[in-house]
């Protein structure tokens, strides 16, 4: 099965489960158990992670990108260095990388771009010595803006990968 088809089926299943449970998963406090189980089986998931992931978070940081860009600048590399050092000390810890985009572009484009951004951060972490199975990638596209404004400054805040370091 192609990645595009698998991703579509994952999004469709998550939407169907959210609808069947009486609401949209984007607005619920906790993701349905079935969606969480599906996330455990697939390393790439579209949609919000369970809110409890923040409660366990040891460190949350943002890595920002230019418009349509995937490259890591000097500031991003400094954030990654500190996170990699922490992950090397905390050998049982994991990291969730949430890819985000600004409001411009279609939902499909932004989901794919958010995924590519999060994957770029994952590649950098793996290259620095972090085991790939400790890193989960999620794309939220333009669904959770940091700044709801419609200016270049707001868009710059929204083009990011949130890195959430979790203790076991």
Secondary structure, DSSP 8 states (H G I E B T S, - for coil): --HHHHHHHHHHHHHHHHHHTTS-GGG-SS--HHHHHHHHH-SEEES---THHHHTEEEEEEEE--TT-----HHHHHHHHHHHHHHHHSTT-EEEEEEE--S-S-HHHHHHHHHHHHHHHHHHHHHTT--GGGEEEEEEETSS-S----SHHHHHHHSEEEEEEE--
